[in-house]
């Protein structure tokens, strides 16, 4: 956790580096107008959303485009929806990050010396593993302003490297010189498949019953892949490869199909939604720990 004054200083330096040292001026009204146009797909609707005249929105967009050195939005007479130029498409994600940083800076300025903590985690980890941690942080004295974001592993690492998140809980490690990774939780892996008539749940299964072409495969991490290749021929891959456990039940349609999941894996949460806790790693920017 970091004091808001420290975090605010970082945001100021971040903005200065990307917008001042690189020759950009911080024209937030133009960025705000651009994002409104993209989200509403129409300049007049963007003006209504921002409570501005259409002429003002057009002027702010034009000013931003002059600073960016090219058109961001294509103007077509009679078109009901706008379209972005290639430059505009590339700039959109940058504009969203800039907006998020700007809003976070304003919140930090308003909240004074309150502690804050930004956590990134996979959805299943947030639902099944971290609630006790969230509860403890929510009851902390002095109070902590929590920001929790659901992200996949690559998104989480990117957020940590950009210092948008303080810590992240991910399912696999990505090598990064600016991020420290530590194990947070480990669990044994078990076989999962539909019940076979006459077989007792939890009973042993012969390897010859598990044909590689019928596996619903998820690469949980590098260690899992290594051990998996020791038991099953990597040159005979499964027909179905997934990057999310939420699709497993879609493909487990008969007793021949099978998959490997963490031992404490749960099929459904309290709302009936499919979900799956995974083996977890904890990562954070090196200067946060």
N, C-alpha and C positions, 0 to 999 in steps of 0.2 A: 504494500500500500504506500501511496505517496501523498504528501500534502498537496493541496490544489495549487498552491503558489509555485511549486516545483513543476507540476504538470502543465500549468498555464505557461510557464516560461518555455517549456519544451515546444508547445504548440506555436508560440510566437516565433521561436527559432525555426521551426519547421516551415512556417509560412514565409518567413524572411528568406530562407534558403531557396525555396522553390519559386518564389515570385519576385524577390528583389535581386538576389545575387544572380539570377538567370535573366534578368531584364524584364520581368513581367510586373505590371502594376496590379495591385489587388483591387480589381473592379468588381466587387461583389454584386452590385445591382445588375450588371450584365450577366453574370453567372446565374443569378436568381431568375432573371428573365429567360435565359436560355433553357434552364431546367424546367421552368413552367411551360414553355412552348413544347418541349419534348414530351412532357407528361400529359398535356392536354391535347397534343397533336394539332393545335390551332392557335394562331397568334391572338385572335380576338378572345378566345376562351381563356388564354393565359392572362390577358389583361383583366378579365373579370375576376379570375382567381387572385391576382395580385392587387385588385382594387386600384388599377391604374388605367389610363387611357391607352388605346391601341397604339397611338403615335409614340407615347413614352416607352412602351415595351419595344417597339420597332427601333427606336433610337438607341435604347440600351443594348439591344442585340447587335445593331450595326457598329456601335462603339466597341463592343467586345470583339467582334469579327475583325475590326481594324487592328486591335491590339494583338490578335492571334495571327494576323497576316493572311487571312483567307476566309471564305464563306463557311459557315457552320450549318446553316439551314438553307435549303433550296426554296426559292419563292416561285410558285407557279400560280398564275391567274386562274381563278375558278376552281382550284383544288380545295377539297374540304379538309384534307389532312396535309400536314407538312412532311417533308422527308429530309433526312440529314445527309450532308455531303460526307465523303470518307473522313475528312478532317473533323467534322462534327461528331461522327460515330466514335472516333478515337478520343475526342475531348470529353464525351459524355461521362465516362467513368471517372475521369480526373475531376470534372465539375462536381460530381456527387461526393467524392472524397473531400474536396475543398469545402463544400457546403457542410458536411458532417463535422469537419474540424472547426469551421467557423462557429457552428451552433454549440459545439462542445466548449469552445473558448468562452462564448457568452455565458454559458451555464456556470463554468468555473469562476468567471469573474463575479457572478452574482452570488455564488455560494460561499465565497470567502475562504476560510481556512478549513472547511469541512474535508474529511478524508474521503477519498474515492478509490474505487477499484473496478477495472473493466475486465470481464471474464469472457473468454471465448470457449465454447464447448460444443461437441456433437450433440444432436437432439436427444439421443437415447442416454447419453452420459448425463445430460442436464436433468432428465426425468427420473433416472433410477439411481444415480450414484451421488450426485452433488446436492440434492435437497437438504441433507443435514448441514452441509457446509454453508449453503445459502441462508439457512435458518440461523446459524451461529453468527454469520456476518451481519444479518439483519438485526440481531439483538445486541450487536457490539456497542460498547460505550467507550469513547464518543461515537456517534452515529456515522455510518459509512454510506456514501452515495454509490449504489451498485449499478453497473451497466453490464447486462448479460446478453451475449450475442451468439446465435446458433450458426455454426460454420463447419464445413468439411475441413479435413486436415490441411490441405494446401491453402485454403482461404485463411485458416487460423494462423499458419506460419507467416503468410504474407502480412496479416494484421499485426502480428508481433514484431516483424521486421520494420514495419512502418510506424511502430509505437502507438498504434491506434488501440491495441489491447495490452493490458499489463501481463496477463497470464492466459494460457490456453490448455485445454484438456483434449488430447488428440489420440487417435487409434494407431498411429504409426509415426516413426521418426523420419524427418527430412533433414539432411545435413545442411547446416547453416552456421557460418562463422559468428553470427551476431545473436544466436539463440542458444540458450542452455536448456537441455532436455534431461529430465529425470523420470524414472519409473514412478508411477503413482499407485497403480493397482494391477495385479496380475491374477489370471484365473485359468484353470485347466480347460482344455478344449474337449468337446464330446461330440459324438455322432448324433445326428437328428434325421429321422425319416418317419414316414407314416407307419402306423401300427400294422404289424403283420399278423394275420389270424393265427391263433395258437401260440404266439410268442409273448412272453412276459415283458412288460415295460422295464427297461433298465438292464435287460439281459445282454450277454455277450453276443457279438456278431462276428462271424468269420470274414476275413479279409476278401475271400473269393466271392462273397456276396456283394461286394461294393465295386462295381465296374466303373472305371474312370469316365466313360462316356455318359453315365447317368448322374454324375455329380453336379450339384449346383454349387459352383465354386466362388468363394470370396477370399481374396488375398488379405488376410487380417494384418499381417506384418511380415518382415523379412525372415524372422525365425520360423514362423508358421510355414512359409513357402519352402524353406530349406527342408524342414522335417516332412512336409507333404511330398516333396520330390523323392524322399528316401523310400516312401511306401508305394507311391504310384508313379508310373512312368511319365515324366514330363513331356515326352514325345507323343503321348496319347492323351491330349487334353480333353477336358469335359466340354460338353456341347454348350453349356450355359455358364457365362462368367458375369458376376454382378459386382457392383461397387457400393451397394447399399443392402443391408440386411432386410430392409422393408419390403423387398420383392420376393423373398424366399418362398412364402406360401403360394405365390403365383405359379411357381414352377415345381413344387412338391405335389405332384398329382397322382402318383402311384407308388407302390412299395419298392420299386426298383430305384427310384430317385432318392438321393441322400445329400446331406451337406454336413459340414463341421462348424460348430459354433462354440462360444464360451459356455462353461458349465452353468453359470447362473443366468444365462440368456432367457428372456421371457418373451412370449409370443405377443401378448396384448397388454396394454396398460388399462387403467381404470375406465377410460373412455372408449375402450374397444378398438383403439388404434394399434396397428402393428408396430412394434419397436424392438430394439435389441441393444443392450449394453455391450460394449466391446472391451477388449484389453486396452487399457488406457495408459497414455504417457502424459506427463505434465511438462509444459514448456513455458519459458518466459524470456524476455529480453535480458541479456546478461547484466545490464546495469540496473535491473529492477530487483533482482534477488540480493 
